[in-house]
Amino acid sequence: MSIRMIKETDWDTIMQIQSAAYASYLHEDIAVLRSKWIASPTSCFVFTHADDSVLGYLLAHPWQGNQAPKLGEAVEIDTGYNEVYLHDLAISADARGLGIASQLIHQFIITMKNSGCQRLLLTAVQDSAPFWQQYGFGCLEHISVCPSYGQGAKLMVLNLQAHS
């Protein structure tokens, strides 16, 4: 098993994993998800089995500011920022509990630190804030999140200079 950057042939499986991992109101169409990859292919990864089948994915893209991007909107290519928004992390149902999410997150954090990124942002959905806190993300309690992310969604941040 290994982590690699996303390639064109991965998208059917990525869409299947998204469909199974998230409540239907959080599903985004392929054009929206692909826009994250097109904007920043070096911050988008898949975790693969020995036969190169995709077991999980992580999508992230350059971002700026203390607001989450609106759900369902494509990302414009803009590399002028030193912040990255972790848009999506999902693991296939039959691969959960194998530590794949942890490996993808650690690879992502290392890659972003090495690229000079200073801050990571994400929106915790489906009561996942405690999961992200394990990796050093903290809630930005004073920032409201777009209602499209669902009730209880929380904007979270990880400052990479302070993260070891």
C-alpha positions as CSV (number, residue, x, y, z in Angstrom):
1,M,0.0,0.0,0.0
2,S,1.2,3.5,-0.8
3,I,0.4,7.2,-1.1
4,R,0.7,8.9,-4.5
5,M,-0.7,12.0,-6.2
6,I,-4.1,11.7,-7.9
7,K,-4.2,10.7,-11.6
8,E,-7.0,11.0,-14.1
9,T,-8.1,7.3,-13.8
10,D,-8.8,7.7,-10.1
11,W,-11.9,9.9,-10.3
12,D,-14.6,7.1,-10.7
13,T,-13.4,5.5,-7.4
14,I,-13.0,8.9,-5.7
15,M,-16.6,9.7,-6.5
16,Q,-17.7,6.3,-5.2
17,I,-15.8,6.8,-1.9
18,Q,-17.3,10.3,-1.5
19,S,-20.8,9.0,-2.0
20,A,-20.4,6.3,0.7
21,A,-18.5,8.5,3.2
22,Y,-20.7,11.6,3.3
23,A,-24.3,12.5,3.9
24,S,-25.9,13.4,0.5
25,Y,-26.1,17.2,1.3
26,L,-22.2,17.2,1.3
27,H,-21.8,15.4,-2.1
28,E,-20.1,17.5,-4.7
29,D,-20.1,16.8,-8.4
30,I,-16.9,15.6,-10.2
31,A,-16.2,19.0,-11.8
32,V,-16.1,20.7,-8.4
33,L,-13.8,18.0,-6.9
34,R,-11.6,18.0,-9.9
35,S,-11.1,21.8,-9.7
36,K,-9.3,21.3,-6.4
37,W,-6.9,18.8,-8.0
38,I,-6.4,21.0,-11.1
39,A,-5.7,24.0,-8.8
40,S,-3.1,22.1,-6.8
41,P,-2.2,18.6,-7.9
42,T,0.7,18.4,-5.5
43,S,-1.6,18.7,-2.5
44,C,-4.1,16.0,-3.6
45,F,-3.4,12.4,-2.8
46,V,-4.8,8.9,-2.9
47,F,-3.9,5.9,-0.8
48,T,-3.7,2.8,-2.9
49,H,-3.7,-1.0,-2.4
50,A,-0.9,-3.1,-4.0
51,D,-2.9,-3.4,-7.2
52,D,-3.1,0.4,-7.4
53,S,-6.8,0.5,-6.5
54,V,-7.8,3.6,-4.5
55,L,-8.7,3.1,-0.9
56,G,-8.9,6.7,0.2
57,Y,-8.2,10.3,-1.0
58,L,-7.3,13.7,0.3
59,L,-8.0,16.9,-1.7
60,A,-6.5,20.3,-0.8
61,H,-5.9,23.6,-2.6
62,P,-4.4,27.0,-2.0
63,W,-6.6,29.4,0.0
64,Q,-6.6,32.6,1.9
65,G,-8.5,34.0,4.8
66,N,-10.7,32.7,7.7
67,Q,-13.7,31.6,5.7
68,A,-14.3,28.2,4.2
69,P,-14.9,28.0,0.4
70,K,-18.5,27.5,-0.4
71,L,-19.5,23.9,-0.8
72,G,-20.3,22.9,-4.4
73,E,-18.2,25.7,-6.0
74,A,-15.2,25.1,-8.2
75,V,-11.9,26.5,-7.2
76,E,-10.0,28.9,-9.3
77,I,-6.3,28.3,-9.9
78,D,-4.3,30.7,-7.8
79,T,-1.0,29.8,-6.3
80,G,-0.2,33.1,-4.6
81,Y,-1.0,32.0,-1.1
82,N,0.9,30.3,1.7
83,E,-2.2,28.8,3.1
84,V,-3.9,25.6,2.0
85,Y,-7.5,24.4,2.6
86,L,-7.9,20.7,3.2
87,H,-11.2,20.2,1.4
88,D,-11.9,16.6,1.6
89,L,-10.6,13.4,3.2
90,A,-12.5,10.1,2.7
91,I,-11.7,6.4,3.1
92,S,-13.6,3.6,1.4
93,A,-15.8,1.7,3.8
94,D,-13.9,-1.6,3.5
95,A,-10.6,0.1,4.3
96,R,-11.6,2.0,7.4
97,G,-9.7,1.2,10.6
98,L,-6.4,0.5,8.8
99,G,-4.8,3.8,9.6
100,I,-5.1,5.1,6.1
101,A,-6.5,8.5,7.1
102,S,-3.7,9.0,9.5
103,Q,-1.1,8.2,6.8
104,L,-2.7,10.6,4.3
105,I,-2.9,13.4,6.9
106,H,0.7,13.0,7.9
107,Q,1.9,12.9,4.3
108,F,-0.2,16.0,3.6
109,I,1.2,17.9,6.6
110,I,4.8,17.0,5.7
111,T,4.4,17.9,2.1
112,M,2.8,21.3,2.9
113,K,5.5,22.1,5.5
114,N,8.2,21.3,2.9
115,S,6.5,23.5,0.3
116,G,6.6,26.5,2.7
117,C,2.9,26.5,3.6
118,Q,2.3,28.3,6.9
119,R,-1.3,27.4,7.7
120,L,-3.8,24.7,7.0
121,L,-7.6,25.2,7.2
122,L,-10.5,22.7,7.0
123,T,-14.1,22.5,7.8
124,A,-15.0,19.6,10.2
125,V,-18.3,18.1,9.2
126,Q,-20.3,15.2,10.6
127,D,-19.0,15.8,14.1
128,S,-15.4,15.2,13.1
129,A,-13.7,18.0,15.0
130,P,-12.3,15.7,17.7
131,F,-10.8,13.6,15.0
132,W,-9.0,16.6,13.5
133,Q,-7.9,17.8,17.0
134,Q,-5.7,14.7,17.2
135,Y,-3.6,16.1,14.4
136,G,-3.2,19.6,16.0
137,F,-6.1,21.4,14.4
138,G,-7.9,23.9,16.6
139,C,-11.4,25.3,16.1
140,L,-11.9,28.9,15.1
141,E,-15.0,29.3,17.3
142,H,-15.6,32.9,16.4
143,I,-16.0,32.2,12.6
144,S,-19.4,31.0,11.3
145,V,-19.4,28.3,8.6
146,C,-21.5,28.4,5.5
147,P,-24.8,26.5,6.3
148,S,-24.2,24.2,3.3
149,Y,-21.7,22.3,5.4
150,G,-24.4,21.2,7.8
151,Q,-25.3,21.8,11.4
152,G,-22.3,21.8,13.8
153,A,-19.7,22.3,11.1
154,K,-16.5,23.9,12.5
155,L,-13.7,25.8,10.7
156,M,-10.4,24.6,12.0
157,V,-6.8,25.7,11.6
158,L,-3.3,24.2,12.0
159,N,-0.4,26.7,12.1
160,L,2.5,24.7,10.6
161,Q,5.3,26.8,12.2
162,A,4.0,25.7,15.6
163,H,3.3,22.1,14.5
164,S,6.1,19.5,15.2
